[in-house]
Amino acid sequence: MFKNFFNSHPFIKNISEILITAISLGVWFSVNINHYLGVFLGFLTAGIINSVLGCSWEPKKKTA
């Protein structure tokens, strides 16, 4: 059920990927930098990474 939902809503799937990336980056940044700045940088970097790599990720997912 969830797979069908995410497959039919790629925008939501991308948001979940951004959130996962942002959380992991936010944790990494908060260890090295100020906590609030780390969370902000985590989301910002995750958005940039996802928008850059999103184009190359999508075709691989469809063929896989």
C-alpha positions as CSV (number, residue, x, y, z in Angstrom):
1,M,0.0,0.0,0.0
2,F,2.7,2.5,1.0
3,K,4.9,1.5,-2.1
4,N,2.0,2.3,-4.4
5,F,1.4,5.6,-2.6
6,F,5.0,6.7,-2.9
7,N,5.3,5.5,-6.5
8,S,2.2,7.5,-7.6
9,H,3.4,10.5,-5.6
10,P,7.1,11.1,-6.6
11,F,7.0,14.6,-5.0
12,I,6.1,13.1,-1.6
13,K,8.8,10.4,-2.1
14,N,11.4,13.2,-2.8
15,I,10.3,15.0,0.4
16,S,10.9,11.8,2.4
17,E,14.3,11.5,0.8
18,I,15.1,15.1,1.6
19,L,14.0,14.6,5.2
20,I,16.1,11.5,5.6
21,T,19.1,13.2,4.1
22,A,18.4,16.4,6.2
23,I,18.2,14.5,9.5
24,S,21.4,12.6,8.8
25,L,23.2,15.8,7.7
26,G,21.7,17.7,10.6
27,V,23.1,15.2,13.1
28,W,26.5,15.4,11.5
29,F,26.5,19.2,11.4
30,S,25.2,19.5,15.0
31,V,28.2,17.5,16.2
32,N,30.6,19.8,14.5
33,I,28.8,23.2,14.5
34,N,26.2,25.0,16.6
35,H,23.0,22.9,16.9
36,Y,20.5,25.3,15.3
37,L,22.9,26.3,12.5
38,G,23.6,22.6,12.0
39,V,19.9,21.7,11.5
40,F,19.5,24.7,9.1
41,L,22.6,23.7,7.1
42,G,21.4,20.1,7.1
43,F,18.1,20.9,5.4
44,L,19.7,23.4,3.0
45,T,22.4,20.9,2.0
46,A,19.9,18.1,1.7
47,G,17.7,20.2,-0.6
48,I,20.7,21.0,-2.8
49,I,22.0,17.4,-2.9
50,N,18.5,16.1,-3.7
51,S,17.9,18.6,-6.5
52,V,21.3,17.8,-8.0
53,L,21.2,14.1,-7.7
54,G,17.4,13.7,-8.0
55,C,17.6,13.7,-11.8
56,S,20.1,10.9,-11.8
57,W,18.4,8.9,-9.0
58,E,14.9,8.7,-10.7
59,P,15.8,6.8,-13.8
60,K,17.8,4.2,-11.8
61,K,14.8,3.6,-9.5
62,K,12.5,3.1,-12.5
63,T,14.8,0.6,-14.1
64,A,15.6,-1.2,-10.9
